[in-house]
Amino acid sequence: MAVDLKTQKYDRQLRLWAANGQAALEGAKVCLINGTATGTEILKNLILPDREVKEGERYLLSRILWQRDRVSVYGPNPNPTLRRPTLNSIQPGIGSFTIVDGSTVTDSDLGNNFFLDTSSLGQSRALKTTELLAELNDDARGTAVDRDPAQLIDTDPSFFHQFTMIVATQLDELHIARLARIAWEAGVPFLVVRVTGFLGYLRIVTREHTVIETHPESLTDLRLDCPFPALRDFAASFDLDALDSMDHGHVPFVVVLLKYLDQWRTEHNGQLPNSYTEKNAFKALLRSGARSYDEENFEEALANVWRACTVTRVPDDVHRILLDPACNDLTAQSSSFWIAARAVREFVANEGQGLLPLSGALPDMKADTKGYIDMQNMYQNCTNSSAPLPPPPPALIILLYPACSSYRRKAQEDIAAVHAHVESIIATLGLPANSIPMTEIEAFAKHAAYLKVIRHRNLEEEFSAPRADAI
C-alpha cells in the first residue's frame, strides 16, 4: 500500500498524537518574543518535521557549532553518539511562526545562538533567525517583525490575538505582565521562559486547556453489566452446551462472560459479583464451564472478570465537565469542545439513557475469524457509522452483513442523535451549520470517558496572591 509523502514525513509524530494532533500542530501559529538562543531552540523543536525525510536533518547535522577560545567554527559533527538523539527525536512541524525582535545581531549572539553566523553580524536578529529556522521545514512559514517587543505590546496589543501560542524569552517583568493580560483575554496560551546559565524556568499562562484525545492506556468499553440489545442478541445466538470442543474454545470471552453473568444474576437477585468473595465464586463458576484446563477464551474471561464486575457509569471527572458552567452557559464564542460536551450531555440524558457513547474499542481475544469480526463490527458500528466497512471474505458475506446492517442502523441512530444535538446547539448560538466537523464529533464520542479540562490562574493573581503553601 502506497504511503503519501506527508505520512512519511510525520510518521513518528502520527504514531504519538495521531492525525488530529498533527493537524492541530500544522495549523499552529507561534509567536516568539526575542530571537535568543533559548527562543530559537524552542522554535527549532516545533518547526522540524521527521528529518530522515526532509533536508532539515542534513542542515542540522552540518551546522553544529563548536566553541573553542571564543572562536566559532561550523562543521559536521563527527561523533555518532551526539548525532543519534537528533536522528531519533520527534518534532511536530508547526504551520507558521513569527519572531518579534528589535535587536541587531552582536558578537555575544554569535557565541551562543545556533541559528546565527558571522554573516548575520549587525543585521536584524528577527530577520536572520527567521531565515535560518525556515530552512528546517519548507512547510513552516516564517515571519520576522523587526520591532521592539515592549513597544509593540504597548501600542498594538491586538497584534497578538492572531496566534495560537506566544513564547516570551528575556522580556522584562512589566511587559510580561502586560502581555500575559493580553493573551489571557484573547484566550491565547502564553509561555514565559527565562534562562540564566544552567538555571531556567518555564511558566504557562492560559485560562483553560481542554483535551479530547488523552491517549489512555485502553479505550475498551465492553458494557458487560448493561449490554445493548445487539450485544445481548449476539450472545444469545451461542448455545455453549451444544458446541463441539473446537467451537467451544473459540467463543469470544465477551460472550462467555455474558452467559455466566446472566446465570449469576439469576441466582443472586440480578446483582453483579461485588465483594472479593463473590468475585472468587464467579471465577469458580467460569472455571466449571471450561472443557479443558487450557481453553484460552475461558482464561481470557477469567482475566477480564473485573470488567464484568465494573458498573458502567459516567466517570466523576467527566460528570463535572458535563455540569461545568462553560458547558451550561454556551455562547457564540464557546469552543467546539464545550459545544460537543453539551451535545454529549444531551445524549446521555436522552438516547444514552445515562451512559456515554461507546468507544467501539475491543481488546484482542481468542475467537474464530467470523466470531471476532462479527463482534468487532457490532461494537464499532454502534459508535462509528460514517466509517465504511471493509469488504468481507466471500464466505462471510451472507453471515456477516445481515447482522452488521442492524448494528449500522443502530450506530446511525446514535451518531445522528449526537450530531443533531450539536447542530441544534449551533443553530441556537447563531453559528453556521456543520461548523464542527463530523470527525471531531466522532473523536469526542470515542474519548468521552477520558476528557480533560485543565485550568490555571492568571499571572496577576499569582503575583498578588501567591499560594506559597502549595509550592
N, C-alpha and C positions, 0 to 999 in steps of 0.2 A: 504494500500500500504506500503510495507516494505521500511524503510529508512536505507540507509547504515550507517556504523559507522562513516565515515568521515563527512557525512552530519549532524549527531547528534553532533559530536564533535565541528563543526564550525557553528552550526545552526544560532546563533545570528549574527555572522560575515557575513555569506552569505546573510542575510536579509539586511545588511547595504551596503556592497560593491560587492555583487553578486559573481558568480563563477570566473569571470575573475580577479576581485580584489583579491580574496583569492588565486588564482593560482599564481598571481604575488608575493604575500606575501610568499607563500610556496617556491617560487624559490629565495627568497631574501637571500643574503649573507652579513651579517652585521659585520663590524669590529669595536670593541670598543678599544679606546686608554685609558688605565689605568682603572683598576677594582675598581674604587672608589665607595662610596655609591651612588652617583648620577648616575654613569655609569651603575652599576648593576641594579638599579631601572629602568633605561631606557630599558635595555635588558629584565628584567623581564616582562615588559609590552608588549614587542614584542614577547617573546617566549611563554607565556602562551596561551593555547587554551581555549575552553569552559570548565571551571573547574568543572562543575557539572558532567562531563563525565569522566575526567581523574583524576589521583591521585594528580595532581598539586594543586587542591583545598585543599585536606587534608594536603598536605605538607605546603601550605602557611598558613593555619589556625593553624597548630601545631607548627610553628616556629616563632611565634610572639615574638619580642624582647622587654623585659621590662627593662628599665634602672633606677635603683634606687641607689643613692650614689655610682655611678661608678661601680656597680656590675651588670654584665649581667646575666639575668635569662631568660631561654627559657621555654615557656609553652603555652598551648592553651589559646586563648583569650575568656574569659567568657562573654564578652559584645556583645549581638546580634546586637546592633546598629553599632558597629565597624565592625562586620562580614558582614553586609549586602552589603556595597559597593563592597566588594570582590566577593560576590556571583553574583551580578548583573552587574559587569563591563564586558566589551567585549574586548578580547585580540586577536591579529592577528594570532599568531602561525607561525613565520618565519621558513624558511628551515634550516638555519645554521648561526652560529655566531662564531667569533674569538675574543679573548681578548688578546691584546698585552700589557704586563706589566712586567717590570723587577724588581719590588719591592717585598719584602717579607712582610708577614703579621705582623703587630705590634699591641701593645695594643690599640693605637688610632683607628686602623681599627676595632677592636672588639667592640669599643664603638659606632660606627655609621654605620657599614655595615651589613645589614640584611643577607647577604649571606656569612658570615664568622662566625666561632665559635671558642671556645678556643682550639680545636684540630688543628686549622689552624695556630696557632701562630708559627712564624719563617719559615713557608713554603712559596712557591711561591704563590703570590696573584693571578696571572693569572690562575694557575692550580686549586686552591681551589675554586675561584669564578666560574670558568667554570664547575667544578664538581657539585656544588650545583645548579647552574642555569639549567644545563642539566636535573636535576631531574624533572623539571617542565613540560617537554614535551618530550616524547620519540622520537617524530618525528623531533625534533630540534637537529642538530648535532653541538656539541661544540668543539672548538679547542683552546688550550692555547699556546701562544707564550711567553715564559719566556725570553724576551729581552727588553732592554731599548728602548722605542719608539723613542726617539730622535736619537739614533744610527741607528735604522732600517730605519728611514726617510732619514738619511744622506747617508747610504751605499746601500740600496736596495729599491729605490723608486718604482720599478716595482711590488714589493710585493703587493702594494695597488691597483693595476689595476684589481685584481680578484673579488673585492667586488662590491655590488650594492649600498652600503651606508657605510660611515665612520662616526663614532661619536667619538669626542675627548673631554676628560674631564681633567682638571688640567694639560694642556700642555702649555709650555712656548710660548711666543709670536713669537719668532724666528721660532720655529718649526711648530707652527700653520700656519704661512705664507708659509713655505716650503711645508707642507702637503696640504694646500689649492691649491697651484700651481700644485702639482702632481695630485690631484683629479680633478681639473679643466681641465687639459689637457687630462685626461683619461675619462672625462665625468661621473665621479662618484660623486653623491651628498655628501657633506661634512657638518656635523653639529658640530659647536663649542659650547661647553657647559661649563659654569663655575658657581659654586655655592659657596657663602660665607654666612654662616648663613641663614638668611631669604631672602637674595638677590641672584638673579641669572639672567643669560641671555642665550639666545639661538640664534645663528647666522647660517643661512642657506647659504651655498656657493654652488651654482650649476649654470652651464651655462644656462640650459634650462629644463623646466619641462612641458611635454605635457600630456594632459588629454583627453581621449576619452569619458569615461562614467562619465559625470559631475553630474549625478543624478539631472536633472532639475525637477521642480515641476510636469511637464507634458511633455510627448513626442508627444502629439496629434498633428497631421498634416493632416487636412481634405481636403485641396486643393479645397475648395468650389468655389474660384474665378476662378480656372482653372482646372476643373475636368478632369481626364484622361478618355479615351474612355470607359473603363469598368464601371467606376462610372457613367458616363453620360448615358450609356445604361441601367444600373441598375435603375437609377432614372426614365428614360423614360418608364420603364415597369410598373410604377404605374399610374393609372388614378384616381386621387383623387375624382373627381366628381362621378365616377361610384362605389366607395366603399361604403359598408354599414357602419353604425356608429361604429361597433366593429372593423372592419378592418381599418377604417379611423383613429381611435385612437391608432393604433399600427404601423402606418407608421413611420419608423425611422426619427428622426428630421433632419438628414442629407438630406434625400430625400425631406422633407418639405422645407428646406432652398433652395435647388437647384431648386425646382419647382418655388418658389416665386422669387428667384433671376433671373431666366430666364424671368419671367413676368416683373420684374422691369427693367431689361436691355432692353427688347423690347420697353419699354415706355421711356427709358432715354438714347438713343443712345449707348447702350452697356456698360454704365458706372455702377460701383458699387455705393451703397449709401456711401457718403463721409462725408458730413457735419453732424452736430448734428441734424439739421432739417430733412435732408434726412434719417438719421437712424431712427428717430422717425416715419417718414412717412412709412418707410419699416416695422417697427414694427406694425403699424396700419394695413398695408396690410396683415401681418401674422395673426393678431387677427381676421380680417374679414373672414379668411378661416377656423377658428376653428368652429366646430359644437356645442360645448358646452364650458362653461367657464372653465371646469376642464379637458380638454384634455391635458394629461401630455406631449405628444410628441410636441404639439404646445408650451407649456410652456418651454420645453427644447429648442425648436427652438428660442424662444424669448431670452432666456438666452445666446444663442450662436450666436446672431446676430453679435457680434463683430468679431467672427471668419469669418463669411461670408463676412464681410466688410474689412477684412485684406488682403492686396495684398501679395501673396506668392512670396518671393524672398530670395536670399541668404543673411543671416544676415551680417552686416558690419564686425563684428569680424571674422566671418568665411571667408568672402571675403578676408580680409587681410591675413589670414592664407594661403589661396589658392594662393595668389600672393607673399607670403614670399620668400625671396632669398633661404631659406632652401628647399622650395618646387620647386623652379626653378632649382637650381644647385645641383641635386642629385649626390651622389657618392656611391660606394660600401659600404661605412661606414655609409650612411644615415640610420636613424632609420626606422622601419616599419611604424611609424606614418607618416613620411614625404613621404614615398613611397605611402601609401594609400591615403594621401592627394592629391598627384599628380594624382593618378588614379581617384579620385572623381572629380578633376578639369577637367580632360579629359572627364569624364562622363557628367558633367554639360555643357561643351562646345559642346557635340555631342548628345548622346542619351537622356540626361536630358532636352535638349532644354532650358538651362538657369536655371534649378531648381535642387536642391539637391535630392537625393533618398528619397522616402517616409519612414517615421519611422515605419509605419504599426500599430501604436497605436490608439485605439479608446476609447472614453470615454463611460461610462455607459449611456444607453438610453432606453427609453420605446419603446419596439417593440415586436412583436411575435417572437418565437424561430427561425423560419425559416428566417425571415427578418434580425434579428441581425446576425445570423450565416453566411448568405449569404454575408452581408456587411463586417463583420469581416474578413472572408476569402478573400474577394476581396482586402481589404486594405493590409492585412498581406502577401498574396501570391504575391502581386505586389512588395514586397520588400524582401521576405524571402522564396526562392524557395526550399531550402535544408531541411526545417523543414517539416516532414511528417504530413499530415492532420490526425486528429483522425477520427476513423470510425464514420459516422453519424448514427442517429437513422434510422431504416429501412424505415420509411415513408418519409425521406428526401433524400434518395439515388437518386431517379430519378430527383428530383427538384434541388438538391444542386450540385451534382458532375459535370453535364454538364457545369454549369456556372463556377464552380471553375476551371475546366480544362483550360478554356480560360484565367483565371486570372493567373493560374500556368504557362502557356506558356509565358504570358507577363512578369511574375516575372523571369522566367528562362532567358529570353532575357536580362532583366535589370541586374540581378546579373552576368550573363555570360559576359555582356559588361564590368562591373566594374572589374571583375576578369581578363578578357582579358587585360584590361589596366594595371593591376598590373603585370601580367605575362610578358607583353611586356616591361614594365619598368625594371623588374627584369632581363630579358634577356639582355637588353641594358647595364645594370650595371655589367653583368657577374656573377650574383648570381644564385644559384641553383633554379630550378623550384619549385613552391609551398613552398617557404621559408617563406611566410606569410600565416598562416592558414586561411582557409575559414571562420572559426568562428570569427576571428579578423576582416576580411573584412566586414562581415555582421554587427558586432557590430559598426564598423566605419561608415557604411552607415546609420544605425539606429540612431546614435547620431551625424550625420554630422552637424546638425544645432546648436549643443551645444559644439563644440570642443573648447578647451582652450590651449593656449601656454603661459607659464609664464617664463620670462627671468630675470636674476639677473646680477648685476655687480660682478666682482671678488673681492677678499679681498684686493688685491694690489691697485685697483682703489679706493676702499673705504677708505683705509688708506691714500693714496696720494692725493685724491681729494674728501673729504667728502662733501656730499650735506647737509650742515647744515640747509639750508632754507627749506628742505623737512622734517626735523625732527619736 
